[in-house]
Amino acid sequence: MTDAVGSIDKPDAQDEAAESKKSRKGGKRGKKGPLARLALFYRQIVAELRKVVWPSRSQLTTYTTVVIVFVVIMIGLVTVIDYGLDEVAKYVFG
C-alpha cells in the first residue's frame, strides 16, 4: 500500500502487528537484574570515554587562560556599568 503525504488511512493489520511488537517493553534488557544493568551502564560509560579526544596539556593551558582572561574582562565590564548606573542613580535621586 502506498501512502500519500498527509494520508489518514489506517495501517494494514500486518503493520499493526509489527508496531505492537516494537512497542512491547521488556526483551533482553528488561530481564536483567539491577546489578547487571548497573554493570552495563558503567561499561557503556567507559566505552564512551574512550571515544573522547582529550586535549593536550598545552591546549588545556591555552583554553584555561582564554577563559580566565574572558572572565576578568567581563568582571571589569560589569563593574564599570554598575559604577556608572550607581552614579546616575545618585544624580537622579540625590
C-alpha positions in Angstrom: 0.0 0.0 0.0 1.5 3.3 -1.0 0.7 6.2 1.3 0.4 9.8 0.1 1.8 12.6 2.2 -0.7 13.5 4.8 -2.7 10.3 4.3 -5.1 9.4 7.1 -5.5 5.8 6.0 -5.3 3.2 8.8 -2.3 0.9 8.6 -2.8 -2.7 7.5 -3.1 -5.5 10.0 0.5 -6.6 9.4 1.7 -3.1 10.1 -0.2 -3.0 13.4 1.2 -6.4 14.4 4.7 -5.2 13.7 4.2 -2.0 15.6 2.8 -3.8 18.6 5.9 -6.0 18.8 8.2 -2.9 18.6 6.4 -1.1 21.3 6.4 -4.0 23.7 8.5 -3.4 26.8 10.9 -6.0 28.2 13.1 -8.1 26.0 16.7 -8.9 26.9 17.3 -5.6 28.6 14.1 -5.8 30.7 15.0 -9.2 32.1 18.4 -8.2 33.6 18.7 -7.6 37.3 19.6 -4.2 38.8 23.3 -5.1 39.2 23.6 -6.3 35.6 22.0 -3.1 34.3 24.4 -1.1 36.5 27.4 -3.0 35.2 26.2 -2.4 31.6 25.8 1.3 32.3 29.4 1.6 33.6 30.7 -0.4 30.6 28.9 2.0 28.3 30.4 5.0 30.2 33.9 3.6 29.8 33.3 2.9 26.1 32.1 6.5 25.5 35.1 7.9 27.4 37.4 6.0 25.2 35.9 7.8 22.2 36.7 11.3 23.6 39.5 13.3 22.1 41.3 14.7 25.2 43.2 18.0 24.8 46.9 18.1 25.3 48.5 19.9 28.2 49.3 23.0 26.1 45.8 23.1 24.6 44.3 22.8 28.1 46.6 25.7 29.4 45.6 27.8 26.4 41.9 27.2 26.9 42.1 27.9 30.7 44.0 31.2 30.0 41.4 32.3 27.5 38.5 31.5 29.9 40.3 33.4 32.8 41.0 36.4 30.6 37.4 36.5 29.4 36.0 36.3 32.9 38.3 39.1 34.1 37.2 41.3 31.1 33.5 40.6 31.9 34.1 41.4 35.6 35.6 44.7 34.6 32.8 45.5 32.2 30.1 44.7 34.7 31.9 46.7 37.4 32.2 49.8 35.1 28.5 49.5 34.1 27.5 49.1 37.8 29.5 52.1 38.9 28.1 54.2 36.1 24.5 53.2 36.9 25.2 53.9 40.6 26.4 57.4 39.8 23.3 58.0 37.6 21.0 56.9 40.4 22.8 59.1 42.9 22.5 62.1 40.5 18.8 61.4 39.7 17.6 60.6 43.2 20.0 62.8 45.2 
